[in-house]
Amino acid sequence: MNAAILREISSIFTCDFPLFEAEVAALLNIRKYDEYTYLHSLNVARLSVGLGRRLSFTDDMLVDLGWAALLHDIGKLHIPLDILNKMKKFSADELAVMQSHPVEALAALAETQPITLDRLRRLSAAFEHHQRYDLKGYPVVQKKLTLHPFSRIVAVADTFDAMTTDRIYQRRILPDMALKIMAQGFGTIFDPFVLQAFITSMGVYPVGSLVRLDDERLGVVTRYLSESQIDRPEIVLIDKTSSSERFIDLSLPEHRSRKILRSEFPEDFDVNVQEILNEVRR
């Protein structure tokens, strides 16, 4: 097995890898075919497993959820790269090809691997993650069924990562704006319970967001305390010209009058968010 891929997976969840040789091989094929799809799959798995932990999933459930997330886009192995990475709007035919990837995923796996109940659970999101909570998405099925819980979680994580990641054809959306847009899909696009749990776990301004306070200073969101409201995080300031304070916890009474005005793109201000977070966590 590929050591680098095993390290990436182990940073998300732990499992007995010899039992998942087919899944590891499939993920390796995704990495070889398209780097963005591979990195997106890792991100979706991190977000999904993190949410699963918040929902008190057992370790076995987290393993299956993790694989469901890692392999949710396996059908894209059957989408030509010129369509997969097209910078312009799809034609009707190209859109049909792109939207075929959930079906292609199950068809390809049925040809190469024995389909067991365990494997179906781990591949649920590959077929269902674009069907929407109200089942008005794709692929269209004749008999309307309830989506697997893993698919509902992966659909939220998939959308959030796609919106907040730069692509060759578009700049990402800031995390707080992505959450606001996603909130419009409560009960239609997304399972309302899952989406509410996701927003609560992330906070309105997710950890790592660069935010501007009402006194115009910039800071990086470092954490939410367990008792914090979802819009009142702890912030480490990067501009200390007007004060010697370094940290501001907006959940504390003395900072109740302070507000976050908006989030900002870190690169617009030459801010290395990860470097700041690493410094804080030392």
Rosetta silent file (secondary structure, phi, psi, omega in degrees, C-alpha in Angstrom):
SEQUENCE: MNAAILREISSIFTCDFPLFEAEVAALLNIRKYDEYTYLHSLNVARLSVGLGRRLSFTDDMLVDLGWAALLHDIGKLHIPLDILNKMKKFSADELAVMQSHPVEALAALAETQPITLDRLRRLSAAFEHHQRYDLKGYPVVQKKLTLHPFSRIVAVADTFDAMTTDRIYQRRILPDMALKIMAQGFGTIFDPFVLQAFITSMGVYPVGSLVRLDDERLGVVTRYLSESQIDRPEIVLIDKTSSSERFIDLSLPEHRSRKILRSEFPEDFDVNVQEILNEVRR
SCORE:     score description
SCORE:     0.000 S_00000001
   1 L     0.000  154.556 -178.120    0.000    0.000    0.000 S_00000001
   2 L   -74.839  119.983 -174.529    1.058    3.590   -0.607 S_00000001
   3 H   -64.150  -38.630 -178.365    2.652    4.990    2.572 S_00000001
   4 H   -64.513  -42.531  179.093    1.751    8.610    1.846 S_00000001
   5 H   -66.178  -39.903  178.740   -1.920    7.809    1.383 S_00000001
   6 H   -61.914  -38.130  177.741   -1.974    5.715    4.557 S_00000001
   7 H   -64.945  -42.663  179.529   -0.540    8.665    6.503 S_00000001
   8 H   -61.319  -45.605 -179.402   -3.194   10.988    5.100 S_00000001
   9 H   -64.338  -42.653 -177.569   -5.987    8.582    6.025 S_00000001
  10 H   -63.674  -24.431  177.320   -4.520    7.973    9.496 S_00000001
  11 L   -75.809  -11.284 -179.316   -4.635   11.719   10.178 S_00000001
  12 L  -105.047  -47.476  177.278   -8.423   11.543    9.688 S_00000001
  13 L  -156.595  162.830 -178.886   -9.399    8.206   11.236 S_00000001
  14 L  -109.518  141.874  177.817   -7.752    4.923   12.216 S_00000001
  15 L  -156.031  169.588  177.087   -8.543    1.521   10.743 S_00000001
  16 L   -86.857   95.487 -169.564   -6.986   -1.879   10.032 S_00000001
  17 H   -57.268  -35.924  178.247   -5.702   -1.114    6.536 S_00000001
  18 H   -57.356  -22.026  178.237   -5.321   -4.741    5.327 S_00000001
  19 H   -81.101   -7.434 -174.334   -9.117   -4.985    5.583 S_00000001
  20 H  -127.643   36.668 -177.748   -9.513   -2.043    3.206 S_00000001
  21 H   -60.501  -41.765 -178.781   -7.097   -2.847    0.385 S_00000001
  22 H   -64.629  -40.070 -179.677   -9.719   -2.267   -2.314 S_00000001
  23 H   -68.223  -41.749  177.495  -10.681    1.119   -0.852 S_00000001
  24 H   -62.121  -42.356  178.458   -7.056    2.237   -0.534 S_00000001
  25 H   -62.182  -39.716  178.780   -6.421    1.179   -4.139 S_00000001
  26 H   -64.393  -41.694  178.700   -9.455    3.149   -5.288 S_00000001
  27 H   -65.692  -37.309  176.443   -8.238    6.270   -3.478 S_00000001
  28 H   -62.489  -39.145  178.010   -4.797    5.842   -5.055 S_00000001
  29 H   -64.408  -37.562  177.303   -6.443    5.708   -8.477 S_00000001
  30 H   -62.410  -43.997 -179.362   -8.258    8.960   -7.693 S_00000001
  31 H   -63.145  -40.411 -179.988   -4.959   10.642   -6.780 S_00000001
  32 H   -66.624  -32.744 -174.148   -3.315    9.426   -9.992 S_00000001
  33 H   -81.185  -44.945 -175.949   -6.216   10.632  -12.129 S_00000001
  34 L  -153.977  115.127 -174.840   -6.879   14.096  -10.729 S_00000001
  35 H   -63.484  -40.063 -179.308   -5.024   15.794   -7.870 S_00000001
  36 H   -62.543  -45.678 -179.575   -7.829   18.211   -7.049 S_00000001
  37 H   -60.180  -37.947  177.911  -10.403   15.421   -6.693 S_00000001
  38 H   -64.575  -49.787 -179.499   -8.005   13.569   -4.386 S_00000001
  39 H   -64.872  -38.542  175.975   -7.358   16.590   -2.160 S_00000001
  40 H   -60.746  -41.830  179.716  -11.065   17.433   -2.154 S_00000001
  41 H   -62.773  -40.246  176.797  -11.828   13.861   -1.032 S_00000001
  42 H   -63.600  -44.998  179.941   -9.397   14.187    1.880 S_00000001
  43 H   -62.022  -43.911 -179.794  -10.935   17.494    2.942 S_00000001
  44 H   -63.261  -37.864  178.383  -14.468   16.109    2.738 S_00000001
  45 H   -65.937  -41.878  178.386  -13.407   13.128    4.840 S_00000001
  46 H   -60.840  -46.181 -179.369  -11.879   15.386    7.517 S_00000001
  47 H   -65.843  -41.733 -177.675  -15.020   17.482    7.712 S_00000001
  48 H   -66.570  -46.715 -179.045  -17.322   14.458    7.674 S_00000001
  49 H   -66.884  -38.220  176.132  -15.469   12.499   10.349 S_00000001
  50 H   -59.666  -41.349  177.877  -15.211   15.612   12.509 S_00000001
  51 H   -69.055  -38.722  177.027  -18.969   16.010   12.295 S_00000001
  52 H   -59.699  -38.945  177.301  -19.457   12.310   12.969 S_00000001
  53 H   -64.637  -40.672  179.155  -17.461   12.656   16.185 S_00000001
  54 H   -63.538  -31.240  179.650  -19.638   15.580   17.222 S_00000001
  55 L   -87.104    9.269  175.260  -22.680   13.379   16.592 S_00000001
  56 L    64.464   36.951  174.134  -21.173   10.698   18.882 S_00000001
  57 L   -66.132  148.694  174.692  -20.615    8.084   16.178 S_00000001
  58 L   -72.173  166.673  179.115  -18.848    4.912   17.305 S_00000001
  59 H   -59.604  -42.113  179.231  -15.331    4.187   16.055 S_00000001
  60 H   -63.489  -39.904  178.143  -16.649    1.613   13.573 S_00000001
  61 H   -65.470  -37.790  179.197  -19.178    4.110   12.250 S_00000001
  62 H   -65.167  -36.243  177.566  -16.447    6.730   11.863 S_00000001
  63 H   -63.710  -48.744  179.665  -14.379    4.304    9.792 S_00000001
  64 H   -64.736  -39.676  176.804  -17.274    3.609    7.442 S_00000001
  65 H   -63.295  -42.267  179.250  -18.168    7.309    7.296 S_00000001
  66 H   -59.596  -43.807  178.579  -14.543    8.154    6.554 S_00000001
  67 H   -70.008  -36.669  176.710  -14.417    5.751    3.625 S_00000001
  68 H   -58.491  -40.533  179.574  -17.806    6.938    2.367 S_00000001
  69 H   -72.300  -43.831 -178.452  -16.377   10.466    2.276 S_00000001
  70 H   -61.712  -32.744 -174.675  -13.020    9.499    0.785 S_00000001
  71 L  -106.571   13.232 -175.586  -14.684    7.613   -2.073 S_00000001
  72 L   -63.922  -27.030 -178.829  -17.697    9.861   -2.647 S_00000001
  73 L  -106.976   22.954 -177.147  -16.254   11.148   -5.941 S_00000001
  74 H   -61.753  -26.796  178.199  -14.828    7.862   -7.220 S_00000001
  75 H   -63.500  -18.359  179.678  -17.174    8.071  -10.205 S_00000001
  76 H   -70.281  -10.894  172.307  -15.148   11.016  -11.502 S_00000001
  77 H   -61.625  -20.328 -177.052  -12.519    8.493  -12.603 S_00000001
  78 H  -104.812   10.915  176.358  -14.878    7.931  -15.538 S_00000001
  79 L  -103.251  124.335  178.806  -15.303   11.614  -16.414 S_00000001
  80 L   -54.712  140.703 -176.217  -12.893   12.903  -19.107 S_00000001
  81 H   -62.246  -29.664 -179.470  -10.439   15.402  -17.636 S_00000001
  82 H   -69.417  -22.321  173.418  -11.327   18.036  -20.220 S_00000001
  83 H   -88.067  -43.575 -177.031  -14.865   18.021  -18.804 S_00000001
  84 H   -57.904  -37.428 -176.325  -13.861   17.534  -15.168 S_00000001
  85 L  -113.427   26.139 -178.910  -11.618   20.604  -15.230 S_00000001
  86 L   -66.545  137.153 -176.495  -13.447   22.713  -17.788 S_00000001
  87 L   -88.532  -19.166 -177.532  -13.188   26.440  -17.075 S_00000001
  88 L  -105.619  174.060 -179.565  -16.329   27.479  -18.959 S_00000001
  89 L   -61.948  141.615  179.001  -19.994   26.580  -18.585 S_00000001
  90 L   -70.563  144.743  166.362  -20.906   23.006  -19.485 S_00000001
  91 L   -74.696  170.446  179.655  -22.913   22.251  -22.587 S_00000001
  92 H   -59.699  -41.253  179.869  -26.025   20.118  -22.062 S_00000001
  93 H   -67.212  -41.469  179.380  -24.128   17.008  -23.159 S_00000001
  94 H   -65.752  -38.865  177.904  -21.155   17.784  -20.919 S_00000001
  95 H   -62.839  -39.999  178.082  -23.432   18.387  -17.943 S_00000001
  96 H   -62.511  -40.382  177.538  -25.053   15.009  -18.532 S_00000001
  97 H   -64.001  -46.538 -179.814  -21.619   13.374  -18.546 S_00000001
  98 H   -60.805  -41.876 -177.139  -20.612   15.148  -15.333 S_00000001
  99 L   -77.489   -0.325  176.654  -23.841   14.195  -13.603 S_00000001
 100 L   -84.989   -7.398 -170.651  -23.300   10.565  -14.537 S_00000001
 101 H   -65.198  -29.602  175.071  -20.466   10.121  -12.050 S_00000001
 102 H   -64.639  -40.472  178.781  -22.588    8.724   -9.176 S_00000001
 103 H   -68.751  -42.167  178.768  -23.943    5.971  -11.431 S_00000001
 104 H   -59.641  -34.877 -179.656  -20.517    5.329  -12.938 S_00000001
 105 H   -60.296  -51.025 -178.114  -19.128    4.857   -9.441 S_00000001
 106 H   -69.255  -37.544 -179.694  -21.418    1.959   -8.573 S_00000001
 107 H   -62.903  -44.820 -179.277  -21.193    0.403  -12.034 S_00000001
 108 H   -65.714  -42.410 -178.575  -17.394    0.349  -11.974 S_00000001
 109 H   -68.915  -34.494  178.805  -17.209   -1.025   -8.453 S_00000001
 110 H   -64.721  -29.086 -179.653  -19.789   -3.736   -9.184 S_00000001
 111 H   -78.385  -27.108 -171.376  -17.568   -4.976  -12.011 S_00000001
 112 H  -111.374  -17.348 -174.686  -14.365   -5.150   -9.993 S_00000001
 113 L  -135.498  145.289  172.805  -15.350   -5.850   -6.374 S_00000001
 114 L   -66.134  131.439 -176.991  -17.836   -8.093   -4.574 S_00000001
 115 L   -92.417  105.668  177.678  -20.659   -5.882   -3.316 S_00000001
 116 L  -104.691  167.944  178.056  -21.299   -6.638    0.348 S_00000001
 117 H   -61.488  -40.030  178.162  -23.540   -4.797    2.790 S_00000001
 118 H   -60.932  -44.079 -178.105  -20.467   -3.336    4.492 S_00000001
 119 H   -69.383  -36.949  176.471  -19.099   -2.067    1.190 S_00000001
 120 H   -60.477  -38.588  178.742  -22.452   -0.624    0.154 S_00000001
 121 H   -64.383  -40.062 -178.824  -22.517    1.345    3.403 S_00000001
 122 H   -75.092  -16.036 -179.410  -19.042    2.673    2.707 S_00000001
 123 L  -109.558    7.539 -176.524  -20.029    3.589   -0.854 S_00000001
 124 H   -55.301  -43.961 -175.476  -23.434    5.075   -0.058 S_00000001
 125 H   -69.832  -23.842  178.991  -22.278    8.653   -0.580 S_00000001
 126 H   -61.629  -34.190 -179.657  -20.769    7.848   -3.991 S_00000001
 127 H   -92.998  -30.679 -166.920  -24.282    7.338   -5.335 S_00000001
 128 H  -106.078   -9.433 -166.400  -26.341    9.642   -3.123 S_00000001
 129 L   -70.208  -10.992  175.469  -24.374   12.795   -2.294 S_00000001
 130 L  -108.370    9.766 -176.338  -25.985   14.857   -5.099 S_00000001
 131 L   -82.939  -11.249 -179.674  -29.559   13.629   -4.575 S_00000001
 132 L    69.145  155.521  179.496  -30.414   16.377   -2.053 S_00000001
 133 L   -64.479  -34.136  179.521  -32.384   15.910    1.144 S_00000001
 134 L   -88.030    5.927  176.442  -35.665   16.451   -0.747 S_00000001
 135 L    62.593   29.108  177.871  -34.555   13.884   -3.380 S_00000001
 136 L  -103.931   12.690  179.641  -34.818   16.435   -6.198 S_00000001
 137 L   -94.291 -144.599 -179.807  -31.167   16.142   -7.193 S_00000001
 138 L  -134.874  157.034   -4.899  -29.380   13.533   -9.291 S_00000001
 139 L   -70.455  148.423  178.992  -29.248   10.710  -10.196 S_00000001
 140 L   -75.708  132.776  177.319  -33.031   10.478  -10.420 S_00000001
 141 L  -117.468  149.167 -176.886  -34.433    7.246   -9.025 S_00000001
 142 L   -69.314  -42.217 -179.044  -37.897    5.829   -9.669 S_00000001
 143 L  -103.178  118.885 -177.888  -38.603    4.902   -6.072 S_00000001
 144 L   -74.997  121.434 -178.335  -37.948    7.689   -3.624 S_00000001
 145 L  -119.410  161.606  174.909  -35.930    6.381   -0.685 S_00000001
 146 L   -76.446  135.560  179.305  -34.482    7.980    2.422 S_00000001
 147 L   -69.188  146.773  175.290  -30.826    8.902    2.014 S_00000001
 148 L   -62.581  143.096  178.568  -28.244    7.067    4.081 S_00000001
 149 H   -54.112  -36.499  178.942  -27.049    9.169    7.062 S_00000001
 150 H   -62.316  -39.882 -179.495  -23.497    9.077    5.675 S_00000001
 151 H   -64.543  -37.127  179.813  -24.715   10.605    2.412 S_00000001
 152 H   -66.144  -38.617  178.251  -26.432   13.440    4.265 S_00000001
 153 H   -70.099  -47.622 -177.754  -23.213   14.242    6.130 S_00000001
 154 H   -63.275  -35.930  179.316  -20.983   13.955    3.068 S_00000001
 155 H   -59.695  -40.503  178.838  -23.332   16.194    1.044 S_00000001
 156 H   -68.178  -48.623 -178.771  -22.809   19.009    3.564 S_00000001
 157 H   -63.948  -40.667  179.891  -19.039   18.518    3.781 S_00000001
 158 H   -60.925  -46.765 -178.940  -18.709   18.190   -0.002 S_00000001
 159 H   -65.660  -44.160 -178.667  -20.573   21.439   -0.662 S_00000001
 160 H   -62.128  -46.489 -178.393  -18.677   23.393    1.984 S_00000001
 161 H   -66.966  -39.763  179.313  -15.253   22.290    0.736 S_00000001
 162 H   -61.979  -36.597 -178.233  -16.160   22.886   -2.925 S_00000001
 163 H   -76.307  -28.763 -172.560  -17.295   26.419   -2.099 S_00000001
 164 L  -105.070   14.894  179.347  -14.286   27.312    0.073 S_00000001
 165 L  -119.303  133.893  177.021  -11.520   25.920   -2.162 S_00000001
 166 L   -65.017  139.088  172.346   -9.887   27.769   -5.051 S_00000001
 167 E  -122.516  166.350 -178.816  -10.364   26.232   -8.488 S_00000001
 168 L   -64.527  -21.251 -177.181   -8.696   27.093  -11.775 S_00000001
 169 L  -108.366   -1.717  178.276  -11.958   28.680  -12.920 S_00000001
 170 E  -160.929  148.966  173.379  -13.113   30.465   -9.754 S_00000001
 171 L   -80.731  146.861 -178.642  -11.954   31.987   -6.493 S_00000001
 172 L   -65.795  163.661  172.883  -13.212   30.364   -3.331 S_00000001
 173 L   -97.137  143.304  177.401  -15.943   31.809   -1.139 S_00000001
 174 L   -62.715  144.109 -173.166  -15.078   32.827    2.410 S_00000001
 175 H   -53.942  -43.051 -178.392  -16.202   30.167    4.934 S_00000001
 176 H   -66.101  -34.966  177.020  -18.775   32.312    6.735 S_00000001
 177 H   -69.230  -38.355  177.562  -20.375   33.297    3.448 S_00000001
 178 H   -60.552  -43.219  179.273  -20.445   29.656    2.351 S_00000001
 179 H   -64.179  -38.582  178.631  -22.277   28.713    5.544 S_00000001
 180 H   -64.226  -41.461  178.789  -24.794   31.526    5.017 S_00000001
 181 H   -66.067  -44.314 -179.752  -25.474   30.343    1.479 S_00000001
 182 H   -63.265  -33.302 -179.337  -25.766   26.731    2.585 S_00000001
 183 H   -61.322  -21.869  177.266  -28.208   27.718    5.336 S_00000001
 184 L   -69.908  -13.100 -179.527  -30.660   28.631    2.580 S_00000001
 185 L  -100.511   15.625  176.778  -30.871   24.916    1.811 S_00000001
 186 E   -55.016  123.167  173.772  -32.175   23.845    5.235 S_00000001
 187 L    77.502   -4.718  177.333  -34.649   20.998    4.714 S_00000001
 188 L  -116.849  -69.511  176.974  -34.412   21.096    0.914 S_00000001
 189 L   -76.093  -40.644 -172.760  -30.834   20.586   -0.254 S_00000001
 190 E  -120.321  148.949  171.008  -29.509   19.521    3.150 S_00000001
 191 L   -60.698  120.928 -175.076  -30.734   17.522    6.118 S_00000001
 192 H   -62.336  -35.680  179.135  -31.571   20.336    8.586 S_00000001
 193 H   -66.271  -44.272 -179.682  -30.282   18.398   11.613 S_00000001
 194 H   -65.937  -44.955 -178.305  -26.960   17.619    9.924 S_00000001
 195 H   -65.776  -40.075  178.062  -26.485   21.144    8.600 S_00000001
 196 H   -62.675  -42.010  178.358  -27.307   22.712   11.970 S_00000001
 197 H   -63.942  -37.287  179.428  -24.803   20.401   13.669 S_00000001
 198 H   -66.024  -47.636 -179.718  -22.190   21.313   11.047 S_00000001
 199 H   -63.469  -40.616  179.029  -22.681   25.059   11.465 S_00000001
 200 H   -63.648  -40.614 -178.596  -22.625   24.714   15.251 S_00000001
 201 H   -71.826  -33.526 -179.170  -19.413   22.685   15.135 S_00000001
 202 H   -81.463  -32.649 -169.757  -17.710   25.063   12.698 S_00000001
 203 L    82.811  154.406  179.764  -18.963   28.313   14.201 S_00000001
 204 L   -58.453  -38.221  174.837  -20.217   31.187   12.057 S_00000001
 205 L  -113.921   96.825 -174.541  -16.572   32.124   11.502 S_00000001
 206 L   -58.348  154.034  177.428  -14.696   28.792   11.338 S_00000001
 207 L   -53.983  133.277 -176.705  -11.327   28.364   13.040 S_00000001
 208 L    98.278   -8.479  177.825   -8.650   29.820   10.785 S_00000001
 209 L   -69.994  138.791  170.411  -10.868   32.607    9.430 S_00000001
 210 E   -90.961  123.157 -175.035   -9.279   36.035    9.110 S_00000001
 211 E  -125.841  153.766  176.450  -11.800   38.517   10.478 S_00000001
 212 E  -109.828  126.332  179.569  -12.072   42.279   10.794 S_00000001
 213 E   -84.205  171.028 -177.677  -13.376   43.672   14.062 S_00000001
 214 L   -70.559   -8.702  172.161  -15.478   46.787   14.460 S_00000001
 215 L   -98.468   12.650  175.445  -12.354   48.759   15.421 S_00000001
 216 L    77.058   -0.542  175.790  -10.879   47.732   12.027 S_00000001
 217 L   -75.553  153.121  179.054   -8.207   45.455   13.508 S_00000001
 218 E  -102.019  145.737  176.553   -7.597   42.056   11.937 S_00000001
 219 E  -151.662  163.544  179.143   -7.481   38.787   13.810 S_00000001
 220 E  -110.201  130.843  177.360   -7.520   35.045   13.252 S_00000001
 221 E   -70.071  124.018 -176.558  -10.215   32.863   14.814 S_00000001
 222 E  -104.291  -31.879 -179.356   -8.432   30.323   17.017 S_00000001
 223 E  -174.231  166.247  169.647  -11.225   28.422   18.768 S_00000001
 224 L  -118.620  126.292  174.417  -14.717   28.382   20.224 S_00000001
 225 L   -71.527  156.797 -173.848  -15.062   27.518   23.873 S_00000001
 226 L   -57.379  -31.049 -178.422  -17.727   24.924   24.668 S_00000001
 227 L   -94.464    2.705 -176.617  -20.029   27.577   26.125 S_00000001
 228 L   -73.909  146.950  168.052  -19.428   30.125   23.344 S_00000001
 229 L   -71.271  157.366 -171.263  -22.141   31.265   20.994 S_00000001
 230 L   -71.386   -6.763  176.223  -21.431   30.291   17.394 S_00000001
 231 L  -116.594   17.830 -177.673  -20.576   33.892   16.437 S_00000001
 232 L  -128.358   70.645 -177.421  -18.419   34.706   19.502 S_00000001
 233 L   -84.518  175.316  167.268  -15.021   33.006   19.046 S_00000001
 234 E   -88.091  139.124 -175.834  -11.611   33.627   20.551 S_00000001
 235 E  -128.315  137.981  171.289   -9.434   35.715   18.241 S_00000001
 236 E  -103.036  124.856 -176.050   -5.697   36.302   18.115 S_00000001
 237 E   -77.655  144.574  174.466   -4.936   39.796   16.847 S_00000001
 238 L  -110.591   -6.844  177.687   -2.360   40.385   14.148 S_00000001
 239 L  -123.543  106.987 -175.622   -2.503   44.180   14.388 S_00000001
 240 L  -110.090   26.532 -174.978   -1.597   45.474   17.841 S_00000001
 241 L   -67.153  -28.924 -175.647   -1.049   49.152   17.012 S_00000001
 242 L  -103.295   -1.295 -178.021   -3.895   50.383   19.189 S_00000001
 243 L  -162.443  155.825  178.334   -3.554   47.998   22.116 S_00000001
 244 L   -89.379   -6.964 -177.892   -1.131   45.631   23.791 S_00000001
 245 L   -68.499  147.057 -177.519   -3.724   42.850   24.062 S_00000001
 246 L  -107.213  -42.234 -178.438   -3.054   39.747   22.033 S_00000001
 247 E  -114.256  143.780  173.386   -6.179   37.618   22.464 S_00000001
 248 E  -129.027  119.724  175.660   -9.815   38.638   22.503 S_00000001
 249 E  -101.356  104.490 -174.564  -12.452   36.156   23.633 S_00000001
 250 L   -68.803   -8.924  177.628  -15.731   37.562   22.348 S_00000001
 251 L   -82.363  -12.297 -178.347  -17.684   35.234   24.653 S_00000001
 252 L   -81.158  146.996 -177.727  -16.472   37.112   27.746 S_00000001
 253 H   -55.464  -37.657 -176.670  -18.672   39.859   29.253 S_00000001
 254 H   -68.651  -12.999  179.633  -15.985   42.511   28.905 S_00000001
 255 H  -113.466   14.844 -176.505  -15.958   42.029   25.125 S_00000001
 256 L   -62.531  -27.993 -177.452  -19.719   41.842   24.557 S_00000001
 257 L   -79.419  -14.547 -178.353  -19.779   45.236   22.858 S_00000001
 258 L   -82.636  149.154 -178.403  -17.223   44.162   20.263 S_00000001
 259 L  -137.012  154.366  169.407  -18.340   42.722   16.951 S_00000001
 260 E   -89.411  125.438  179.656  -16.912   41.004   13.911 S_00000001
 261 E   -79.146  -46.038 -175.761  -17.668   43.104   10.848 S_00000001
 262 E  -171.102  169.376  172.121  -16.724   40.554    8.187 S_00000001
 263 E   -97.511  163.356 -177.295  -14.183   37.969    7.162 S_00000001
 264 E  -134.453  159.739  172.943  -11.320   38.660    4.762 S_00000001
 265 L   -79.952  121.069 -177.552   -9.127   36.723    2.343 S_00000001
 266 H   -56.453  -38.184 -176.328   -5.767   36.181    4.156 S_00000001
 267 H   -66.413  -21.440  178.062   -3.739   36.499    0.951 S_00000001
 268 H   -70.991  -15.581 -177.794   -5.092   40.011    0.419 S_00000001
 269 H  -125.310   16.235 -179.602   -3.236   41.076    3.577 S_00000001
 270 L    52.481   42.909  178.916   -0.190   38.768    3.369 S_00000001
 271 L  -102.641  125.509  175.584   -1.391   36.863    6.429 S_00000001
 272 L   -94.935   95.877 -174.530   -0.203   33.274    6.906 S_00000001
 273 H   -63.032  -44.202 -177.304   -3.100   31.838    8.900 S_00000001
 274 H   -63.313  -36.877  177.851   -1.556   28.411    9.432 S_00000001
 275 H   -63.597  -41.014  179.249    1.649   29.948   10.771 S_00000001
 276 H   -66.380  -44.040  179.522   -0.358   31.991   13.273 S_00000001
 277 H   -63.538  -40.186  178.185   -2.408   28.967   14.381 S_00000001
 278 H   -63.188  -39.946  178.550    0.752   26.899   14.811 S_00000001
 279 H   -63.077  -42.399 -179.070    2.289   29.646   16.918 S_00000001
 280 H   -66.205  -35.098 -173.716   -0.801   29.840   19.138 S_00000001
 281 H   -85.062   -5.608  179.165   -0.926   26.075   19.624 S_00000001
 282 L   -67.736    0.000    0.000    2.716   25.705   20.720 S_00000001
